[in-house]
Amino acid sequence: SDNSKALKFYSQAAEKNYIPAFRRLALMNLNECNVEETYKYFQLAVEAYKIKLDSSFDAFTLRALAKAYEDLCLVERDKRKSKKWLQKFFEYYKLAFEMLKILADEGNIEAFFELGEMYRVGNVVEKSHSNAIKMFENAAKLGSTDDKICAYINIAFICKSEENYNQFVDYLKKSAELGDFYAMRQLWKYYLTVENLTAAEYWLKKSEGIQSEFLSSLKQEEF
């Protein structure tokens, strides 16, 4: 953890107009209670997404713009402006949701992920864990190994939030069996909690094997 280096690289990304960097900078300033800088970077994110939307009117940019307005609303002190930003958030979020559903019907994997998150959170659209799981399952069926891992992890933690620990473990195992280090570590922690030391040791050793392979590949790349 090195905030000064993080700030440096996020700033460089922002200078190259990498829009997500604006939000990262805003959140870093928010953590430091620097309200003016936080507001500035949230505004820059809004303006950048608006420009992008003018050249490419698509569901993903709409979704990102909606989120940027939501962020801006949270730090806006002027009640009239805050209400305006909130209305913009609802407007773009709803439109993005309808466009994403069309893309999902066409088999767009990214749309499945976005809709899964929307249903999981239930912000504006009706919260539905069953619909969220369905979207992530669709992404897993059509996606790459990395897509499958991400989808299974999302489903696992939805199941955990419902205290459905059998399904939580099942989906973690699906991700772990595809070689995911994070899922292996989560399984290790879970089995420690339920005092299944044999299973805990198994997943710990599996994760250590993955970690060792990763570090070895890094050393080879250095040469």
Backbone as CSV, one residue per row, in Angstrom:
resi,resn,N_x,N_y,N_z,CA_x,CA_y,CA_z,C_x,C_y,C_z
1,SER,0.842,-1.192,0.000,0.000,0.000,0.000,0.877,1.242,0.000
2,ASP,0.718,2.078,-1.020,1.502,3.306,-1.119,0.621,4.357,-1.802
3,ASN,-0.014,5.184,-0.992,-0.954,6.172,-1.529,-0.310,7.177,-2.464
4,SER,0.939,7.556,-2.171,1.615,8.544,-3.020,1.847,7.984,-4.422
5,LYS,2.228,6.703,-4.495,2.430,6.083,-5.810,1.099,5.871,-6.518
6,ALA,0.088,5.485,-5.749,-1.241,5.310,-6.337,-1.726,6.627,-6.940
7,LEU,-1.554,7.697,-6.181,-1.959,9.023,-6.647,-1.207,9.407,-7.918
8,LYS,0.088,9.102,-7.941,0.925,9.422,-9.099,0.413,8.724,-10.356
9,PHE,0.156,7.415,-10.256,-0.244,6.659,-11.441,-1.681,6.951,-11.859
10,TYR,-2.567,7.170,-10.883,-3.932,7.567,-11.236,-3.927,8.934,-11.926
11,SER,-3.075,9.826,-11.459,-2.977,11.160,-12.064,-2.470,11.061,-13.496
12,GLN,-1.492,10.193,-13.721,-0.976,10.000,-15.076,-2.052,9.423,-15.996
13,ALA,-2.835,8.494,-15.448,-3.932,7.913,-16.235,-4.986,8.973,-16.552
14,ALA,-5.267,9.837,-15.564,-6.252,10.906,-15.766,-5.780,11.900,-16.825
15,GLU,-4.480,12.180,-16.832,-3.918,13.094,-17.841,-4.090,12.545,-19.252
16,LYS,-4.126,11.207,-19.365,-4.346,10.569,-20.661,-5.842,10.340,-20.918
17,ASN,-6.653,10.965,-20.050,-8.115,10.924,-20.162,-8.680,9.510,-20.034
18,TYR,-8.034,8.704,-19.172,-8.603,7.402,-18.822,-9.657,7.672,-17.754
19,ILE,-10.920,7.634,-18.155,-12.003,8.153,-17.320,-12.106,7.492,-15.946
20,PRO,-11.972,6.152,-15.815,-12.069,5.565,-14.469,-11.068,6.134,-13.464
21,ALA,-9.978,6.707,-13.959,-8.982,7.291,-13.056,-9.548,8.489,-12.299
22,PHE,-10.481,9.213,-12.918,-11.095,10.358,-12.235,-11.812,9.908,-10.966
23,ARG,-12.542,8.799,-11.081,-13.269,8.290,-9.914,-12.298,7.804,-8.836
24,ARG,-11.233,7.135,-9.263,-10.243,6.663,-8.291,-9.628,7.840,-7.529
25,LEU,-9.325,8.906,-8.255,-8.763,10.103,-7.616,-9.776,10.747,-6.677
26,ALA,-11.038,10.754,-7.097,-12.092,11.312,-6.245,-12.195,10.529,-4.941
27,LEU,-12.175,9.209,-5.039,-12.309,8.373,-3.849,-11.103,8.498,-2.925
28,MET,-9.920,8.649,-3.527,-8.726,8.854,-2.699,-8.826,10.158,-1.919
29,ASN,-9.302,11.208,-2.585,-9.471,12.498,-1.912,-10.593,12.447,-0.888
30,LEU,-11.624,11.644,-1.179,-12.715,11.479,-0.231,-12.206,10.831,1.057
31,ASN,-11.326,9.859,0.922,-10.735,9.202,2.093,-9.920,10.164,2.944
32,GLU,-9.384,11.178,2.270,-8.589,12.193,2.977,-9.441,13.383,3.405
33,CYS,-10.761,13.260,3.216,-11.723,14.327,3.572,-11.454,15.625,2.816
34,ASN,-10.901,15.497,1.617,-10.656,16.659,0.774,-11.860,16.821,-0.155
35,VAL,-12.863,17.528,0.333,-14.159,17.600,-0.353,-14.056,18.302,-1.709
36,GLU,-13.304,19.379,-1.782,-13.215,20.137,-3.027,-12.607,19.301,-4.151
37,GLU,-11.515,18.595,-3.846,-10.864,17.764,-4.859,-11.750,16.577,-5.228
38,THR,-12.446,16.041,-4.240,-13.366,14.936,-4.504,-14.435,15.376,-5.502
39,TYR,-15.029,16.529,-5.228,-16.081,17.066,-6.093,-15.535,17.331,-7.494
40,LYS,-14.328,17.877,-7.553,-13.719,18.209,-8.845,-13.566,16.964,-9.718
41,TYR,-13.055,15.908,-9.138,-12.803,14.703,-9.932,-14.101,13.970,-10.297
42,PHE,-15.099,14.013,-9.428,-16.395,13.449,-9.797,-17.005,14.239,-10.953
43,GLN,-16.850,15.560,-10.934,-17.344,16.390,-12.027,-16.625,16.070,-13.338
44,LEU,-15.306,15.895,-13.239,-14.523,15.554,-14.430,-14.976,14.220,-15.020
45,ALA,-15.325,13.271,-14.148,-15.829,11.982,-14.619,-17.139,12.160,-15.362
46,VAL,-18.039,12.954,-14.810,-19.326,13.221,-15.464,-19.114,13.841,-16.835
47,GLU,-18.296,14.882,-16.898,-18.067,15.583,-18.165,-17.424,14.668,-19.199
48,ALA,-16.481,13.841,-18.758,-15.795,12.941,-19.682,-16.757,11.894,-20.243
49,TYR,-17.621,11.345,-19.393,-18.589,10.355,-19.872,-19.633,10.995,-20.786
50,LYS,-19.998,12.246,-20.519,-20.946,12.945,-21.393,-20.361,13.127,-22.789
51,ILE,-19.078,13.485,-22.843,-18.401,13.641,-24.140,-18.334,12.296,-24.862
52,LYS,-18.006,11.254,-24.111,-17.936,9.917,-24.699,-19.294,9.477,-25.224
53,LEU,-20.344,9.825,-24.486,-21.696,9.445,-24.883,-22.101,10.140,-26.177
54,ASP,-21.629,11.361,-26.382,-21.939,12.095,-27.610,-21.383,11.390,-28.845
55,SER,-20.225,10.736,-28.666,-19.600,10.063,-29.803,-19.978,8.588,-29.895
56,SER,-20.431,8.025,-28.767,-20.790,6.609,-28.758,-21.931,6.385,-27.771
57,PHE,-23.158,6.445,-28.275,-24.324,6.312,-27.405,-24.588,4.820,-27.170
58,ASP,-24.007,4.306,-26.103,-24.159,2.877,-25.829,-24.529,2.644,-24.368
59,ALA,-24.996,1.440,-24.078,-25.505,1.101,-22.748,-24.439,1.197,-21.670
60,PHE,-23.212,0.817,-21.993,-22.159,0.775,-20.988,-21.707,2.176,-20.576
61,THR,-21.658,3.083,-21.562,-21.328,4.475,-21.235,-22.465,5.118,-20.447
62,LEU,-23.700,4.790,-20.795,-24.859,5.293,-20.046,-24.804,4.835,-18.589
63,ARG,-24.476,3.567,-18.402,-24.373,3.004,-17.045,-23.279,3.714,-16.261
64,ALA,-22.142,3.954,-16.897,-21.029,4.625,-16.238,-21.370,6.073,-15.916
65,LEU,-22.079,6.745,-16.834,-22.489,8.129,-16.596,-23.484,8.201,-15.440
66,ALA,-24.402,7.257,-15.387,-25.356,7.210,-14.274,-24.627,7.088,-12.945
67,LYS,-23.643,6.203,-12.897,-22.862,6.022,-11.676,-22.099,7.291,-11.316
68,ALA,-21.596,7.989,-12.311,-20.867,9.237,-12.061,-21.792,10.297,-11.458
69,TYR,-23.027,10.365,-11.948,-24.000,11.299,-11.373,-24.357,10.912,-9.936
70,GLU,-24.457,9.618,-9.679,-24.735,9.153,-8.320,-23.607,9.573,-7.369
71,ASP,-22.372,9.399,-7.818,-21.216,9.818,-7.009,-21.268,11.315,-6.718
72,LEU,-21.554,12.083,-7.763,-21.601,13.537,-7.623,-22.695,13.959,-6.652
73,CYS,-23.814,13.273,-6.717,-24.948,13.560,-5.833,-24.555,13.385,-4.362
74,LEU,-23.732,12.392,-4.084,-23.372,12.072,-2.702,-22.512,13.150,-2.038
75,VAL,-21.789,13.935,-2.845,-20.912,14.963,-2.269,-21.409,16.386,-2.536
76,GLU,-22.530,16.497,-3.231,-23.085,17.818,-3.548,-23.756,18.417,-2.316
77,ARG,-23.361,19.640,-1.966,-23.928,20.311,-0.794,-25.180,21.110,-1.125
78,ASP,-25.274,21.558,-2.375,-26.435,22.323,-2.818,-27.598,21.353,-3.054
79,LYS,-28.684,21.496,-2.291,-29.799,20.549,-2.373,-30.456,20.539,-3.754
80,ARG,-30.529,21.708,-4.383,-31.152,21.768,-5.707,-30.308,21.014,-6.735
81,LYS,-28.990,21.218,-6.662,-28.105,20.496,-7.576,-28.110,19.003,-7.289
82,SER,-28.134,18.674,-5.996,-28.150,17.262,-5.605,-29.384,16.559,-6.179
83,LYS,-30.527,17.240,-6.119,-31.767,16.686,-6.668,-31.652,16.525,-8.189
84,LYS,-31.006,17.497,-8.824,-30.816,17.453,-10.278,-29.937,16.265,-10.664
85,TRP,-28.823,16.072,-9.918,-27.908,14.960,-10.225,-28.616,13.623,-10.002
86,LEU,-29.445,13.563,-8.977,-30.178,12.329,-8.680,-31.153,11.985,-9.803
87,GLN,-31.816,13.011,-10.327,-32.734,12.793,-11.446,-31.991,12.288,-12.672
88,LYS,-30.792,12.851,-12.891,-29.963,12.409,-14.014,-29.547,10.950,-13.828
89,PHE,-29.200,10.617,-12.591,-28.818,9.244,-12.281,-29.943,8.289,-12.635
90,PHE,-31.160,8.555,-12.164,-32.309,7.698,-12.448,-32.560,7.597,-13.952
91,GLU,-32.482,8.734,-14.627,-32.765,8.779,-16.060,-31.813,7.872,-16.844
92,TYR,-30.522,8.061,-16.611,-29.535,7.295,-17.375,-29.477,5.829,-16.937
93,TYR,-29.690,5.584,-15.660,-29.639,4.216,-15.146,-30.759,3.367,-15.758
94,LYS,-31.968,3.933,-15.771,-33.118,3.207,-16.332,-32.926,2.947,-17.819
95,LEU,-32.419,3.953,-18.530,-32.197,3.796,-19.967,-31.128,2.744,-20.230
96,ALA,-30.049,2.777,-19.430,-28.990,1.789,-19.575,-29.518,0.381,-19.321
97,PHE,-30.359,0.251,-18.313,-30.924,-1.054,-17.964,-31.713,-1.636,-19.140
98,GLU,-32.553,-0.821,-19.768,-33.358,-1.307,-20.900,-32.476,-1.687,-22.087
99,MET,-31.434,-0.894,-22.327,-30.531,-1.188,-23.448,-29.698,-2.436,-23.165
100,LEU,-29.316,-2.621,-21.906,-28.538,-3.807,-21.536,-29.360,-5.083,-21.688
101,LYS,-30.658,-5.005,-21.405,-31.517,-6.173,-21.575,-31.570,-6.601,-23.041
102,ILE,-31.580,-5.623,-23.933,-31.575,-5.934,-25.375,-30.263,-6.612,-25.761
103,LEU,-29.155,-6.078,-25.250,-27.846,-6.668,-25.543,-27.732,-8.076,-24.966
104,ALA,-28.295,-8.274,-23.786,-28.266,-9.600,-23.164,-29.038,-10.610,-24.005
105,ASP,-30.164,-10.175,-24.559,-30.948,-11.057,-25.438,-30.152,-11.455,-26.678
106,GLU,-29.164,-10.615,-27.035,-28.308,-10.905,-28.190,-27.079,-11.721,-27.787
107,GLY,-26.965,-12.021,-26.477,-25.860,-12.851,-26.006,-24.601,-12.092,-25.641
108,ASN,-24.733,-10.813,-25.306,-23.570,-9.995,-24.944,-23.135,-10.316,-23.504
109,ILE,-21.918,-10.842,-23.352,-21.438,-11.286,-22.042,-21.319,-10.119,-21.063
110,GLU,-20.783,-8.998,-21.519,-20.614,-7.843,-20.639,-21.970,-7.340,-20.126
111,ALA,-22.981,-7.435,-20.986,-24.332,-7.026,-20.577,-24.854,-7.933,-19.468
112,PHE,-24.572,-9.232,-19.554,-24.982,-10.156,-18.496,-24.352,-9.764,-17.160
113,PHE,-23.078,-9.413,-17.190,-22.401,-9.008,-15.956,-23.004,-7.727,-15.382
114,GLU,-23.248,-6.755,-16.239,-23.819,-5.480,-15.788,-25.219,-5.686,-15.195
115,LEU,-26.036,-6.467,-15.871,-27.391,-6.729,-15.380,-27.361,-7.529,-14.081
116,GLY,-26.423,-8.460,-13.996,-26.280,-9.231,-12.761,-25.999,-8.325,-11.575
117,GLU,-25.125,-7.360,-11.790,-24.800,-6.419,-10.711,-25.989,-5.522,-10.393
118,MET,-26.702,-5.088,-11.409,-27.881,-4.237,-11.189,-28.951,-4.971,-10.373
119,TYR,-29.211,-6.216,-10.733,-30.197,-7.005,-9.986,-29.704,-7.313,-8.570
120,ARG,-28.397,-7.507,-8.423,-27.846,-7.822,-7.105,-28.007,-6.648,-6.154
121,VAL,-27.687,-5.454,-6.636,-27.747,-4.247,-5.809,-29.181,-3.776,-5.622
122,GLY,-29.966,-3.845,-6.705,-31.358,-3.402,-6.622,-31.504,-1.902,-6.508
123,ASN,-30.603,-1.182,-7.146,-30.643,0.281,-7.110,-31.417,0.770,-8.328
124,VAL,-32.601,1.290,-8.136,-33.528,1.740,-9.186,-34.350,0.546,-9.689
125,VAL,-33.681,-0.498,-10.197,-34.412,-1.684,-10.638,-34.708,-2.548,-9.408
126,GLU,-35.707,-3.415,-9.531,-36.095,-4.248,-8.401,-34.997,-5.259,-8.070
127,LYS,-34.621,-5.306,-6.819,-33.575,-6.226,-6.380,-34.058,-7.659,-6.532
128,SER,-33.227,-8.497,-7.159,-33.608,-9.891,-7.370,-32.352,-10.745,-7.445
129,HIS,-32.061,-11.475,-6.386,-30.884,-12.346,-6.395,-31.036,-13.471,-7.411
130,SER,-32.258,-13.947,-7.593,-32.476,-15.027,-8.568,-32.170,-14.547,-9.988
131,ASN,-32.593,-13.329,-10.320,-32.285,-12.768,-11.641,-30.794,-12.479,-11.779
132,ALA,-30.178,-12.014,-10.691,-28.739,-11.745,-10.719,-27.972,-13.027,-10.995
133,ILE,-28.322,-14.095,-10.293,-27.659,-15.385,-10.495,-27.858,-15.877,-11.932
134,LYS,-29.067,-15.690,-12.456,-29.359,-16.092,-13.835,-28.443,-15.360,-14.814
135,MET,-28.254,-14.059,-14.604,-27.400,-13.278,-15.492,-25.943,-13.749,-15.414
136,PHE,-25.458,-13.980,-14.200,-24.073,-14.432,-14.035,-23.885,-15.840,-14.605
137,GLU,-24.908,-16.690,-14.462,-24.843,-18.038,-15.038,-24.748,-17.961,-16.563
138,ASN,-25.515,-17.055,-17.157,-25.462,-16.872,-18.613,-24.082,-16.412,-19.058
139,ALA,-23.487,-15.506,-18.272,-22.141,-15.032,-18.592,-21.144,-16.177,-18.513
140,ALA,-21.300,-17.039,-17.510,-20.397,-18.173,-17.339,-20.497,-19.154,-18.504
141,LYS,-21.719,-19.376,-18.987,-21.924,-20.327,-20.085,-21.250,-19.864,-21.371
142,LEU,-21.281,-18.556,-21.604,-20.792,-18.023,-22.876,-19.357,-17.512,-22.825
143,GLY,-18.849,-17.266,-21.612,-17.591,-16.558,-21.488,-16.346,-17.425,-21.455
144,SER,-15.231,-16.742,-21.352,-13.925,-17.377,-21.236,-13.747,-17.932,-19.822
145,THR,-12.598,-18.544,-19.571,-12.309,-19.048,-18.226,-12.366,-17.925,-17.204
146,ASP,-11.783,-16.784,-17.533,-11.805,-15.641,-16.607,-13.232,-15.159,-16.351
147,ASP,-14.053,-15.163,-17.401,-15.462,-14.773,-17.239,-16.185,-15.743,-16.310
148,LYS,-15.922,-17.023,-16.486,-16.550,-18.045,-15.644,-16.152,-17.850,-14.185
149,ILE,-14.859,-17.627,-13.948,-14.369,-17.414,-12.582,-15.071,-16.227,-11.938
150,CYS,-15.112,-15.116,-12.671,-15.749,-13.894,-12.152,-17.228,-14.124,-11.856
151,ALA,-17.911,-14.812,-12.773,-19.346,-15.081,-12.595,-19.591,-15.970,-11.385
152,TYR,-18.794,-17.021,-11.240,-18.975,-17.937,-10.110,-18.691,-17.258,-8.770
153,ILE,-17.686,-16.389,-8.748,-17.381,-15.657,-7.517,-18.561,-14.759,-7.136
154,ASN,-19.119,-14.077,-8.130,-20.285,-13.217,-7.869,-21.452,-14.019,-7.311
155,ILE,-21.719,-15.166,-7.922,-22.831,-16.000,-7.456,-22.556,-16.522,-6.055
156,ALA,-21.308,-16.917,-5.803,-20.945,-17.440,-4.481,-21.288,-16.450,-3.382
157,PHE,-20.963,-15.189,-3.603,-21.185,-14.214,-2.539,-22.643,-13.758,-2.440
158,ILE,-23.400,-13.918,-3.517,-24.845,-13.735,-3.408,-25.414,-14.822,-2.500
159,CYS,-24.963,-16.055,-2.720,-25.419,-17.179,-1.887,-25.013,-16.983,-0.429
160,LYS,-23.816,-16.466,-0.224,-23.358,-16.218,1.147,-24.223,-15.168,1.828
161,SER,-24.613,-14.134,1.095,-25.452,-13.076,1.670,-26.814,-13.620,2.091
162,GLU,-27.234,-14.720,1.454,-28.505,-15.365,1.807,-28.300,-16.482,2.828
163,GLU,-27.051,-16.607,3.302,-26.669,-17.653,4.260,-26.885,-19.056,3.696
164,ASN,-26.763,-19.154,2.375,-26.830,-20.445,1.703,-25.380,-20.918,1.520
165,TYR,-24.828,-21.478,2.566,-23.397,-21.774,2.573,-23.030,-22.973,1.702
166,ASN,-23.957,-23.891,1.494,-23.664,-25.019,0.601,-23.428,-24.532,-0.829
167,GLN,-24.324,-23.642,-1.287,-24.165,-23.071,-2.628,-22.946,-22.148,-2.695
168,PHE,-22.709,-21.423,-1.615,-21.521,-20.560,-1.525,-20.261,-21.378,-1.783
169,VAL,-20.149,-22.500,-1.122,-18.982,-23.371,-1.278,-18.952,-23.995,-2.670
170,ASP,-20.105,-24.425,-3.167,-20.155,-25.056,-4.487,-19.621,-24.126,-5.578
171,TYR,-20.052,-22.872,-5.527,-19.606,-21.937,-6.568,-18.150,-21.510,-6.380
172,LEU,-17.706,-21.425,-5.135,-16.287,-21.173,-4.908,-15.450,-22.311,-5.485
173,LYS,-15.922,-23.541,-5.298,-15.195,-24.696,-5.829,-15.143,-24.663,-7.357
174,LYS,-16.247,-24.249,-7.986,-16.245,-24.138,-9.453,-15.158,-23.174,-9.912
175,SER,-15.045,-22.061,-9.193,-14.026,-21.070,-9.535,-12.625,-21.593,-9.211
176,ALA,-12.482,-22.233,-8.065,-11.180,-22.769,-7.650,-10.707,-23.854,-8.603
177,GLU,-11.622,-24.678,-9.076,-11.261,-25.760,-9.999,-10.797,-25.234,-11.349
178,LEU,-11.109,-23.969,-11.628,-10.607,-23.318,-12.845,-9.268,-22.623,-12.598
179,GLY,-8.749,-22.801,-11.362,-7.419,-22.282,-11.044,-7.387,-20.928,-10.378
180,ASP,-8.514,-20.495,-9.804,-8.564,-19.161,-9.204,-8.011,-19.159,-7.774
181,PHE,-6.972,-18.386,-7.568,-6.290,-18.287,-6.271,-7.234,-17.739,-5.197
182,TYR,-7.971,-16.673,-5.528,-8.861,-16.032,-4.558,-9.901,-17.016,-4.028
183,ALA,-10.507,-17.794,-4.934,-11.525,-18.765,-4.529,-10.918,-19.826,-3.615
184,MET,-9.705,-20.249,-3.928,-9.021,-21.235,-3.080,-8.810,-20.695,-1.668
185,ARG,-8.396,-19.447,-1.590,-8.175,-18.841,-0.276,-9.487,-18.670,0.500
186,GLN,-10.544,-18.352,-0.205,-11.844,-18.229,0.455,-12.314,-19.581,0.987
187,LEU,-12.062,-20.629,0.231,-12.405,-21.971,0.691,-11.584,-22.358,1.914
188,TRP,-10.322,-22.037,1.887,-9.451,-22.292,3.039,-10.001,-21.617,4.297
189,LYS,-10.364,-20.321,4.164,-10.896,-19.575,5.305,-12.225,-20.160,5.786
190,TYR,-13.066,-20.538,4.826,-14.373,-21.090,5.197,-14.202,-22.392,5.975
191,TYR,-13.363,-23.289,5.477,-13.196,-24.578,6.142,-12.514,-24.445,7.497
192,LEU,-11.683,-23.418,7.650,-11.132,-23.144,8.979,-12.249,-22.741,9.938
193,THR,-13.178,-21.914,9.430,-14.291,-21.426,10.254,-15.174,-22.572,10.742
194,VAL,-15.418,-23.545,9.852,-16.288,-24.670,10.227,-15.482,-25.837,10.798
195,GLU,-14.179,-25.583,11.011,-13.272,-26.546,11.653,-13.134,-27.858,10.882
196,ASN,-13.172,-27.737,9.552,-12.849,-28.883,8.697,-11.395,-28.700,8.274
197,LEU,-10.481,-29.139,9.127,-9.063,-28.847,8.927,-8.467,-29.583,7.730
198,THR,-8.999,-30.757,7.423,-8.497,-31.507,6.267,-8.768,-30.742,4.973
199,ALA,-10.012,-30.268,4.825,-10.374,-29.492,3.632,-9.638,-28.156,3.609
200,ALA,-9.485,-27.547,4.782,-8.770,-26.270,4.866,-7.326,-26.431,4.393
201,GLU,-6.677,-27.486,4.859,-5.282,-27.730,4.468,-5.167,-28.006,2.969
202,TYR,-6.151,-28.729,2.435,-6.145,-29.041,0.997,-6.156,-27.774,0.152
203,TRP,-7.089,-26.853,0.484,-7.211,-25.633,-0.327,-6.077,-24.659,-0.064
204,LEU,-5.512,-24.686,1.124,-4.338,-23.856,1.394,-3.166,-24.296,0.527
205,LYS,-2.935,-25.602,0.463,-1.820,-26.119,-0.338,-2.040,-25.851,-1.820
206,LYS,-3.299,-25.981,-2.270,-3.614,-25.685,-3.674,-3.319,-24.220,-3.990
207,SER,-3.714,-23.330,-3.078,-3.490,-21.896,-3.312,-2.003,-21.571,-3.287
208,GLU,-1.265,-22.217,-2.407,0.185,-21.987,-2.342,0.862,-22.450,-3.625
209,GLY,0.334,-23.544,-4.210,0.870,-24.020,-5.480,0.655,-23.007,-6.595
210,ILE,-0.547,-22.433,-6.625,-0.854,-21.406,-7.622,0.043,-20.188,-7.426
211,GLN,0.203,-19.779,-6.165,1.037,-18.616,-5.851,2.479,-18.852,-6.267
212,SER,2.985,-20.056,-6.011,4.355,-20.400,-6.367,4.567,-20.352,-7.877
213,GLU,3.590,-20.882,-8.624,3.672,-20.852,-10.088,3.677,-19.422,-10.614
214,PHE,2.844,-18.589,-10.005,2.753,-17.189,-10.426,4.061,-16.449,-10.189
215,LEU,4.645,-16.648,-8.999,5.903,-15.971,-8.670,7.042,-16.459,-9.553
216,SER,7.025,-17.748,-9.887,8.053,-18.295,-10.771,7.962,-17.689,-12.162
217,SER,6.722,-17.522,-12.648,6.538,-16.927,-13.974,6.992,-15.479,-13.995
218,LEU,6.788,-14.768,-12.873,7.251,-13.382,-12.786,8.770,-13.305,-12.871
219,LYS,9.441,-14.225,-12.165,10.912,-14.230,-12.174,11.452,-14.518,-13.564
220,GLN,10.783,-15.433,-14.290,11.207,-15.741,-15.653,11.056,-14.545,-16.566
221,GLU,9.966,-13.781,-16.377,9.728,-12.595,-17.210,10.773,-11.521,-16.963
222,GLU,11.289,-11.460,-15.720,12.295,-10.448,-15.376,13.584,-10.660,-16.178
223,PHE,13.855,-11.917,-16.572,15.058,-12.213,-17.309,14.799,-12.282,-18.806
